[in-house]
Amino acid sequence: MQDKIETLQSSPVTKNLSDTGLHKIAAAFQKRSYASGETIGNTEASEVNQFAILARGTISVKIPHGVGESTVCILKPGDLVDANQNLGAANLYAEGDTQILRMSHEQFDGLVRAHPALMCHVIDGMVYNMRSILLRTNHLIAELKDFIYGSHNRS
């Protein structure tokens, strides 16, 4: 339980929660581990529509192109993880030993009903974190465009 609390304390998703609030939601999370290089996604019907936060390791978000894949984003501990494949054609891969905290849609909804003010803070944190991930991704795309179109300085 303590490792769940530590993950939630360091996550931008739950940054505005008190210790009491963290304990209330920590119990609903289940841990799942992935080996380096393993594809992250929902493989069973029971895993669909889960709320997930990266606890340990990093995740590469890659999109297919031509004969391979390109990394468009790196998720770091504390970030939301879209294991539901809402990112379209993107694939998620564990980089190093990776651990994710997951909560079912039903558990999330139950917490919203039982603790609406608490979960408003969580939803605000989710929006903040998604914005941060989007900004990091936009930065990577800008660097890629700079490289492709040759507008960067070469000596």
C-alpha positions, 0 to 999 in steps of 0.5 A: 500500500505504501508504494501506491501512496508514494506513486500517488503523492508524486503524480501530477494527477493526484497532486492536490489530494491530502494524505487522507484523500490519497489513502481513500483512492489508493486502495482501489488501485491494483498493480500490474508489472511489465517487462522491458519491451512488453506491449502495454494494453488491455488484453482482457475484456475486464481491463477495458476502460481503466484509469491508470497511472505509471508507477515505475519505469517509462513507457514509449508511445510509438506510432507505426510508419512505413516499415517501423515505428516512431516514438512520439512521446515518453511517459514518465512515472506519475503520468496517466497511461492510456492502456485503452488504446484511445490514442488510435494507432499508437502502441505503448511499450515498457522501457525497463521494468515498468509498473502501472497502477490501474483502477476499473471504471466501476471503481472510479465511478464509485469513488466519484459518487462516494467522494465527489469533491475528492474526485474533482481534484483527481479529474483536474489533475488528469486534465493538467497531466494530459496537457503536460503530456501534450506539450511534451509531445508537441515539443518532440513533433517540433524537433522532428519537423526541424530535423526533417525540413532542415531548419536546424543549424548544422555546422 
